[in-house]
Amino acid sequence: MATPTHGNQRAVNFEALDQFTRRLVDAGAHGLFPGSSIGEFPSFTTAQNRRIVETVVEAADGDATVLAGCCDTSVDEILDNVEAAEAAGADAGVVVSPYYLGTTQTGLERFFRSIADDSPLPLLLYNIPQLTGNELSVDLVASLADHETIVGLKDTSGNLTYHHRAIEATPDDFAVFQGATELATASLDVGADGLIAGPANVFPEPVVALYDAHERGDLATARRLMREVVMPIVNATSDLPTAAALKHLVDLDGLDVGEPLPPLPQLTDDERASLSASYRRVAERDEQTVEQ
């Protein structure tokens, strides 16, 4: 989920966040992930991130699973975040691999087990090595999957081979979610349990329809939605900071969610125009599909 702000200020727009949450739930989203990279979690204070989770849980009102971002580099701070998420009513916490400090797979295992041993919530690992500099190896994911508190993985490596290997190396009840939406149908084809998809911020109904179509074996519909909705949005945002691009697209969809926060740049007029053209093309296709 993108995090709405007041214009270009560093204040969260909690009223818009409440509206945005209900919009996604009413569109059929099965789950919500506040406090993600698209949600700009490093740019908010700990108190803001916790209130973001509280607002989403309250607005979702039990109609969607809430996976609360509890990311940090300090074990104790993460545990504090998980405890706050649990108190707010979140269903699970998501913990990204630590960033800035280089480490080893042994160090990463120590990090995640230290958190899981004391966590009051089920946890999902979050692998996004291009941003953290620390990849969770498939062997490490398989080892951590043995911990009763670690129940899943969000993989945004963009590596389909890695994704498939993680699915094959972990138990059936360990959930593996694809976070690189350009691999959505390919990942579902090889056994992914679901999608944590940035484009669903803007076009939630078609992304939900893609997943549901794949689940019932209607691969033609899933691939059409991939071609007509998902890939045009992925392509339109691929050369831009994702959070900045998606915030503009959500604005076009009728909800003002403000500007990206520093250190992300504001979009140029040309970038906004290009995104707007892509949005209109996808929206027109989606509207025609609904009318049919």
Contacts in CASP RR format, 6 or more apart in sequence:
PFRMAT RR
TARGET T0000
AUTHOR 0000-0000-0000
METHOD contacts of the structure
MODEL  1
MATPTHGNQRAVNFEALDQFTRRLVDAGAHGLFPGSSIGEFPSFTTAQNR
RIVETVVEAADGDATVLAGCCDTSVDEILDNVEAAEAAGADAGVVVSPYY
LGTTQTGLERFFRSIADDSPLPLLLYNIPQLTGNELSVDLVASLADHETI
VGLKDTSGNLTYHHRAIEATPDDFAVFQGATELATASLDVGADGLIAGPA
NVFPEPVVALYDAHERGDLATARRLMREVVMPIVNATSDLPTAAALKHLV
DLDGLDVGEPLPPLPQLTDDERASLSASYRRVAERDEQTVEQ
1 20 0 8 1.000
1 21 0 8 1.000
1 24 0 8 1.000
1 32 0 8 1.000
1 33 0 8 1.000
1 34 0 8 1.000
1 35 0 8 1.000
1 36 0 8 1.000
1 38 0 8 1.000
1 39 0 8 1.000
1 56 0 8 1.000
1 201 0 8 1.000
2 20 0 8 1.000
2 38 0 8 1.000
2 39 0 8 1.000
2 40 0 8 1.000
2 201 0 8 1.000
2 243 0 8 1.000
2 246 0 8 1.000
2 247 0 8 1.000
2 250 0 8 1.000
2 257 0 8 1.000
3 12 0 8 1.000
3 17 0 8 1.000
3 34 0 8 1.000
3 35 0 8 1.000
3 39 0 8 1.000
3 40 0 8 1.000
3 41 0 8 1.000
3 44 0 8 1.000
3 52 0 8 1.000
3 257 0 8 1.000
4 12 0 8 1.000
4 13 0 8 1.000
4 14 0 8 1.000
4 16 0 8 1.000
4 17 0 8 1.000
4 20 0 8 1.000
4 255 0 8 1.000
4 256 0 8 1.000
4 257 0 8 1.000
4 258 0 8 1.000
5 11 0 8 1.000
5 12 0 8 1.000
5 13 0 8 1.000
5 257 0 8 1.000
5 258 0 8 1.000
5 259 0 8 1.000
5 261 0 8 1.000
6 12 0 8 1.000
6 13 0 8 1.000
6 258 0 8 1.000
7 13 0 8 1.000
7 256 0 8 1.000
7 258 0 8 1.000
7 259 0 8 1.000
8 258 0 8 1.000
8 259 0 8 1.000
8 266 0 8 1.000
10 43 0 8 1.000
10 44 0 8 1.000
10 261 0 8 1.000
12 44 0 8 1.000
12 48 0 8 1.000
12 51 0 8 1.000
12 52 0 8 1.000
13 256 0 8 1.000
13 257 0 8 1.000
13 258 0 8 1.000
14 51 0 8 1.000
14 55 0 8 1.000
16 255 0 8 1.000
16 256 0 8 1.000
16 257 0 8 1.000
17 52 0 8 1.000
17 55 0 8 1.000
17 56 0 8 1.000
17 59 0 8 1.000
18 55 0 8 1.000
18 58 0 8 1.000
18 59 0 8 1.000
19 255 0 8 1.000
20 250 0 8 1.000
20 255 0 8 1.000
20 257 0 8 1.000
21 32 0 8 1.000
21 55 0 8 1.000
21 56 0 8 1.000
21 59 0 8 1.000
21 60 0 8 1.000
22 59 0 8 1.000
22 60 0 8 1.000
23 204 0 8 1.000
23 255 0 8 1.000
24 32 0 8 1.000
24 64 0 8 1.000
24 200 0 8 1.000
24 201 0 8 1.000
24 204 0 8 1.000
25 32 0 8 1.000
25 59 0 8 1.000
25 60 0 8 1.000
25 61 0 8 1.000
25 63 0 8 1.000
25 64 0 8 1.000
27 204 0 8 1.000
27 205 0 8 1.000
27 208 0 8 1.000
28 64 0 8 1.000
28 204 0 8 1.000
28 205 0 8 1.000
28 208 0 8 1.000
29 64 0 8 1.000
29 200 0 8 1.000
29 204 0 8 1.000
29 208 0 8 1.000
30 64 0 8 1.000
30 65 0 8 1.000
30 208 0 8 1.000
30 211 0 8 1.000
31 60 0 8 1.000
31 64 0 8 1.000
31 65 0 8 1.000
31 66 0 8 1.000
31 67 0 8 1.000
32 56 0 8 1.000
32 60 0 8 1.000
32 64 0 8 1.000
32 65 0 8 1.000
32 66 0 8 1.000
32 67 0 8 1.000
33 66 0 8 1.000
33 67 0 8 1.000
33 69 0 8 1.000
33 94 0 8 1.000
33 154 0 8 1.000
33 196 0 8 1.000
34 52 0 8 1.000
34 53 0 8 1.000
34 55 0 8 1.000
34 56 0 8 1.000
34 66 0 8 1.000
34 68 0 8 1.000
34 69 0 8 1.000
35 41 0 8 1.000
35 49 0 8 1.000
35 52 0 8 1.000
35 53 0 8 1.000
35 68 0 8 1.000
35 69 0 8 1.000
35 71 0 8 1.000
35 94 0 8 1.000
36 69 0 8 1.000
36 94 0 8 1.000
36 196 0 8 1.000
37 128 0 8 1.000
37 131 0 8 1.000
37 156 0 8 1.000
37 242 0 8 1.000
37 243 0 8 1.000
38 198 0 8 1.000
38 201 0 8 1.000
38 242 0 8 1.000
38 243 0 8 1.000
38 246 0 8 1.000
39 243 0 8 1.000
40 243 0 8 1.000
40 260 0 8 1.000
40 261 0 8 1.000
40 264 0 8 1.000
41 49 0 8 1.000
41 69 0 8 1.000
41 71 0 8 1.000
42 71 0 8 1.000
43 261 0 8 1.000
43 262 0 8 1.000
43 263 0 8 1.000
43 264 0 8 1.000
44 52 0 8 1.000
44 261 0 8 1.000
46 77 0 8 1.000
46 80 0 8 1.000
46 81 0 8 1.000
49 69 0 8 1.000
49 81 0 8 1.000
50 81 0 8 1.000
50 84 0 8 1.000
50 85 0 8 1.000
50 88 0 8 1.000
53 66 0 8 1.000
53 68 0 8 1.000
53 69 0 8 1.000
53 84 0 8 1.000
53 85 0 8 1.000
53 88 0 8 1.000
53 90 0 8 1.000
54 88 0 8 1.000
56 66 0 8 1.000
56 68 0 8 1.000
57 66 0 8 1.000
57 68 0 8 1.000
57 88 0 8 1.000
57 89 0 8 1.000
57 90 0 8 1.000
58 88 0 8 1.000
60 66 0 8 1.000
65 91 0 8 1.000
65 92 0 8 1.000
66 89 0 8 1.000
66 90 0 8 1.000
66 91 0 8 1.000
66 92 0 8 1.000
67 90 0 8 1.000
67 91 0 8 1.000
67 92 0 8 1.000
67 93 0 8 1.000
67 94 0 8 1.000
67 124 0 8 1.000
67 196 0 8 1.000
68 81 0 8 1.000
68 82 0 8 1.000
68 85 0 8 1.000
68 88 0 8 1.000
68 90 0 8 1.000
68 92 0 8 1.000
68 93 0 8 1.000
68 94 0 8 1.000
68 121 0 8 1.000
69 81 0 8 1.000
69 85 0 8 1.000
69 93 0 8 1.000
69 94 0 8 1.000
69 95 0 8 1.000
70 78 0 8 1.000
70 81 0 8 1.000
70 82 0 8 1.000
70 85 0 8 1.000
70 93 0 8 1.000
70 94 0 8 1.000
70 95 0 8 1.000
71 78 0 8 1.000
71 81 0 8 1.000
71 94 0 8 1.000
71 95 0 8 1.000
71 96 0 8 1.000
71 126 0 8 1.000
72 78 0 8 1.000
72 81 0 8 1.000
73 98 0 8 1.000
73 99 0 8 1.000
73 100 0 8 1.000
73 101 0 8 1.000
75 111 0 8 1.000
75 114 0 8 1.000
75 115 0 8 1.000
78 95 0 8 1.000
78 115 0 8 1.000
79 115 0 8 1.000
79 118 0 8 1.000
79 119 0 8 1.000
82 93 0 8 1.000
82 95 0 8 1.000
82 115 0 8 1.000
82 119 0 8 1.000
82 120 0 8 1.000
82 121 0 8 1.000
82 123 0 8 1.000
83 120 0 8 1.000
85 93 0 8 1.000
85 121 0 8 1.000
86 120 0 8 1.000
86 121 0 8 1.000
90 121 0 8 1.000
91 121 0 8 1.000
91 122 0 8 1.000
92 121 0 8 1.000
92 122 0 8 1.000
92 123 0 8 1.000
92 124 0 8 1.000
92 151 0 8 1.000
93 119 0 8 1.000
93 121 0 8 1.000
93 122 0 8 1.000
93 123 0 8 1.000
93 124 0 8 1.000
94 123 0 8 1.000
94 124 0 8 1.000
94 126 0 8 1.000
94 154 0 8 1.000
95 112 0 8 1.000
95 115 0 8 1.000
95 123 0 8 1.000
95 124 0 8 1.000
95 125 0 8 1.000
95 126 0 8 1.000
96 126 0 8 1.000
96 128 0 8 1.000
96 132 0 8 1.000
97 108 0 8 1.000
97 111 0 8 1.000
97 125 0 8 1.000
97 126 0 8 1.000
97 127 0 8 1.000
97 128 0 8 1.000
97 129 0 8 1.000
97 132 0 8 1.000
97 133 0 8 1.000
97 134 0 8 1.000
97 135 0 8 1.000
97 136 0 8 1.000
98 108 0 8 1.000
98 111 0 8 1.000
98 132 0 8 1.000
98 134 0 8 1.000
99 131 0 8 1.000
99 132 0 8 1.000
99 133 0 8 1.000
99 134 0 8 1.000
102 133 0 8 1.000
102 134 0 8 1.000
103 111 0 8 1.000
103 134 0 8 1.000
105 137 0 8 1.000
105 139 0 8 1.000
105 140 0 8 1.000
108 134 0 8 1.000
108 136 0 8 1.000
108 140 0 8 1.000
109 140 0 8 1.000
109 143 0 8 1.000
109 144 0 8 1.000
112 123 0 8 1.000
112 125 0 8 1.000
112 144 0 8 1.000
112 147 0 8 1.000
112 150 0 8 1.000
113 144 0 8 1.000
113 147 0 8 1.000
115 123 0 8 1.000
116 123 0 8 1.000
116 144 0 8 1.000
116 147 0 8 1.000
116 149 0 8 1.000
116 150 0 8 1.000
117 149 0 8 1.000
119 149 0 8 1.000
121 149 0 8 1.000
122 149 0 8 1.000
122 150 0 8 1.000
122 151 0 8 1.000
123 149 0 8 1.000
123 150 0 8 1.000
123 151 0 8 1.000
123 152 0 8 1.000
124 150 0 8 1.000
124 151 0 8 1.000
124 152 0 8 1.000
124 153 0 8 1.000
124 154 0 8 1.000
124 175 0 8 1.000
124 177 0 8 1.000
125 136 0 8 1.000
125 141 0 8 1.000
125 144 0 8 1.000
125 150 0 8 1.000
125 152 0 8 1.000
125 153 0 8 1.000
125 154 0 8 1.000
126 153 0 8 1.000
126 154 0 8 1.000
126 156 0 8 1.000
127 135 0 8 1.000
127 136 0 8 1.000
127 141 0 8 1.000
127 153 0 8 1.000
127 154 0 8 1.000
127 155 0 8 1.000
127 156 0 8 1.000
127 157 0 8 1.000
128 154 0 8 1.000
128 156 0 8 1.000
128 157 0 8 1.000
129 135 0 8 1.000
129 136 0 8 1.000
129 157 0 8 1.000
130 157 0 8 1.000
135 157 0 8 1.000
136 144 0 8 1.000
136 153 0 8 1.000
138 162 0 8 1.000
138 165 0 8 1.000
138 166 0 8 1.000
138 169 0 8 1.000
139 169 0 8 1.000
141 153 0 8 1.000
141 166 0 8 1.000
141 169 0 8 1.000
141 170 0 8 1.000
142 166 0 8 1.000
142 169 0 8 1.000
142 170 0 8 1.000
144 150 0 8 1.000
145 152 0 8 1.000
145 169 0 8 1.000
145 170 0 8 1.000
145 171 0 8 1.000
145 174 0 8 1.000
151 173 0 8 1.000
151 174 0 8 1.000
151 175 0 8 1.000
152 170 0 8 1.000
152 174 0 8 1.000
152 175 0 8 1.000
152 176 0 8 1.000
152 177 0 8 1.000
153 166 0 8 1.000
153 170 0 8 1.000
153 174 0 8 1.000
153 175 0 8 1.000
153 176 0 8 1.000
153 177 0 8 1.000
154 177 0 8 1.000
154 179 0 8 1.000
154 196 0 8 1.000
155 162 0 8 1.000
155 163 0 8 1.000
155 166 0 8 1.000
155 176 0 8 1.000
155 177 0 8 1.000
155 178 0 8 1.000
155 179 0 8 1.000
155 180 0 8 1.000
156 179 0 8 1.000
156 180 0 8 1.000
156 196 0 8 1.000
157 163 0 8 1.000
157 180 0 8 1.000
158 179 0 8 1.000
158 180 0 8 1.000
158 182 0 8 1.000
158 183 0 8 1.000
160 183 0 8 1.000
160 186 0 8 1.000
160 187 0 8 1.000
160 190 0 8 1.000
163 176 0 8 1.000
163 178 0 8 1.000
163 183 0 8 1.000
163 187 0 8 1.000
163 190 0 8 1.000
163 192 0 8 1.000
164 190 0 8 1.000
164 191 0 8 1.000
166 176 0 8 1.000
167 176 0 8 1.000
167 190 0 8 1.000
167 191 0 8 1.000
167 192 0 8 1.000
170 176 0 8 1.000
175 193 0 8 1.000
175 194 0 8 1.000
176 191 0 8 1.000
176 192 0 8 1.000
176 193 0 8 1.000
176 194 0 8 1.000
177 192 0 8 1.000
177 193 0 8 1.000
177 194 0 8 1.000
177 195 0 8 1.000
177 196 0 8 1.000
178 184 0 8 1.000
178 187 0 8 1.000
178 188 0 8 1.000
178 192 0 8 1.000
178 194 0 8 1.000
178 195 0 8 1.000
178 196 0 8 1.000
179 195 0 8 1.000
179 196 0 8 1.000
179 197 0 8 1.000
179 198 0 8 1.000
181 195 0 8 1.000
181 197 0 8 1.000
181 198 0 8 1.000
181 199 0 8 1.000
181 207 0 8 1.000
181 230 0 8 1.000
181 233 0 8 1.000
181 234 0 8 1.000
182 230 0 8 1.000
182 231 0 8 1.000
182 234 0 8 1.000
184 195 0 8 1.000
184 197 0 8 1.000
184 207 0 8 1.000
184 210 0 8 1.000
184 226 0 8 1.000
184 230 0 8 1.000
185 210 0 8 1.000
185 214 0 8 1.000
185 219 0 8 1.000
185 222 0 8 1.000
185 223 0 8 1.000
185 226 0 8 1.000
187 194 0 8 1.000
187 195 0 8 1.000
188 194 0 8 1.000
188 195 0 8 1.000
188 211 0 8 1.000
188 214 0 8 1.000
188 222 0 8 1.000
189 214 0 8 1.000
194 211 0 8 1.000
195 207 0 8 1.000
195 210 0 8 1.000
195 211 0 8 1.000
197 207 0 8 1.000
197 230 0 8 1.000
198 242 0 8 1.000
198 246 0 8 1.000
199 207 0 8 1.000
199 229 0 8 1.000
199 230 0 8 1.000
199 233 0 8 1.000
199 234 0 8 1.000
199 246 0 8 1.000
200 207 0 8 1.000
200 208 0 8 1.000
201 246 0 8 1.000
201 249 0 8 1.000
201 250 0 8 1.000
202 233 0 8 1.000
202 246 0 8 1.000
202 249 0 8 1.000
202 250 0 8 1.000
202 252 0 8 1.000
202 253 0 8 1.000
202 279 0 8 1.000
203 229 0 8 1.000
203 233 0 8 1.000
203 282 0 8 1.000
203 283 0 8 1.000
203 286 0 8 1.000
205 286 0 8 1.000
206 225 0 8 1.000
206 228 0 8 1.000
206 229 0 8 1.000
206 230 0 8 1.000
206 286 0 8 1.000
206 289 0 8 1.000
207 225 0 8 1.000
207 229 0 8 1.000
207 230 0 8 1.000
209 221 0 8 1.000
209 225 0 8 1.000
210 221 0 8 1.000
210 222 0 8 1.000
210 225 0 8 1.000
210 226 0 8 1.000
210 229 0 8 1.000
210 230 0 8 1.000
211 222 0 8 1.000
213 219 0 8 1.000
213 221 0 8 1.000
213 222 0 8 1.000
213 225 0 8 1.000
214 222 0 8 1.000
228 282 0 8 1.000
228 285 0 8 1.000
228 286 0 8 1.000
228 289 0 8 1.000
229 282 0 8 1.000
229 285 0 8 1.000
229 286 0 8 1.000
232 278 0 8 1.000
232 281 0 8 1.000
232 282 0 8 1.000
233 249 0 8 1.000
233 278 0 8 1.000
233 282 0 8 1.000
235 278 0 8 1.000
236 245 0 8 1.000
236 274 0 8 1.000
236 275 0 8 1.000
236 278 0 8 1.000
236 279 0 8 1.000
237 245 0 8 1.000
237 246 0 8 1.000
237 249 0 8 1.000
237 275 0 8 1.000
240 267 0 8 1.000
240 271 0 8 1.000
240 275 0 8 1.000
241 260 0 8 1.000
241 264 0 8 1.000
241 265 0 8 1.000
243 260 0 8 1.000
243 264 0 8 1.000
244 259 0 8 1.000
244 260 0 8 1.000
244 264 0 8 1.000
244 265 0 8 1.000
244 266 0 8 1.000
244 267 0 8 1.000
245 267 0 8 1.000
245 271 0 8 1.000
245 275 0 8 1.000
247 257 0 8 1.000
247 258 0 8 1.000
247 259 0 8 1.000
247 260 0 8 1.000
248 267 0 8 1.000
248 272 0 8 1.000
248 275 0 8 1.000
248 276 0 8 1.000
249 275 0 8 1.000
249 279 0 8 1.000
250 257 0 8 1.000
251 257 0 8 1.000
251 258 0 8 1.000
252 275 0 8 1.000
252 276 0 8 1.000
252 279 0 8 1.000
253 279 0 8 1.000
259 266 0 8 1.000
260 266 0 8 1.000
267 275 0 8 1.000
END
